[in-house]
Amino acid sequence: MTPFPKGCDFLEEPGLFGGIFEPIEQLMTAVLTTLYSLTEMLGVPSYGLAIILLTVLIKILVYPLTKKQLQSMKAMQKIQPQMKKLQDKYKDNPKMLQQKMIELYQKEGANPMSGCLPMLIQMPILMGMYYTLYAFDYGGAAPSFLWLPSLSETDPRYILPFLSAATTFLQQKMMSNTSEANQQMKAMMVIMPLFIGWISLQFPAGLVLYWVTMNIVQIIQQWWTNRQDDDKEAA
């Protein structure tokens, strides 16, 4: 999910996009309410804890897609030096360059499109969570959590916006080979976390809590996937 600042009416109001994701939003709302009931049964009623549990559950369910996406990105990063050599060698022959690039993809088992498909499949779920938590009705339950007086309001201590920026930066750093990253990629590693942190200042704490939790789980999954791949290569 990519959050958007207030003022983007097509995201803040139900409208066309809200209608598209409404079935997923209803499902997420039902699951979130059920998880809250579970925390009540355990004697610790908390919508904050329910949001964390729901986020972890979603990330576990989509992990196979996440793993495929991460492996695809790693494969593409691995062949970047070879791609650069081909681009320099055949810069005046686009047809030959295309042929050589295809041969390289086939040889290394890399596919530039295989990383996009898992992301597209996950997008409805992520957007459904965005609409669910942006204006979630906590009913009569006190939506406070830890230092947060209300999950429906912004974080008064700015802790979650800072964590959203920090975890976004760490996630991007893990996904990028910084020694080979070009200047544009390096710039995005700074700009994107700052942007995410800035817009998190305007969002309800419940939504930012979801974003931070999702980033943390993603970082753990990414570390685990990289470790498995490294073990296979070393074997």
Number of C-alpha atoms within 10 A of each C-alpha: 16 9 18 17 16 11 8 9 11 11 19 17 13 14 11 11 15 19 12 14 20 17 12 19 23 15 14 20 19 12 15 22 17 14 21 23 17 15 17 13 10 9 9 12 18 20 24 22 18 20 23 20 18 23 23 17 12 17 20 15 11 14 17 12 18 21 19 18 19 20 19 20 20 18 18 19 17 15 14 13 12 12 18 10 11 17 17 11 12 14 12 10 10 11 11 14 18 14 10 16 16 13 12 17 16 11 9 12 11 21 16 12 11 15 22 14 14 19 16 10 12 16 14 16 17 22 21 23 26 25 25 23 25 19 16 15 12 14 7 6 11 13 20 17 15 9 10 20 15 19 23 20 18 21 23 13 11 14 13 24 26 19 22 28 24 17 21 25 21 16 20 19 14 13 17 17 15 14 7 13 13 10 10 8 15 17 11 14 19 15 14 15 22 19 15 24 22 16 17 27 21 16 24 19 30 28 26 28 25 24 27 22 21 23 23 19 15 21 19 13 18 20 15 13 18 18 12 12 14 11 10 9 8 7 6
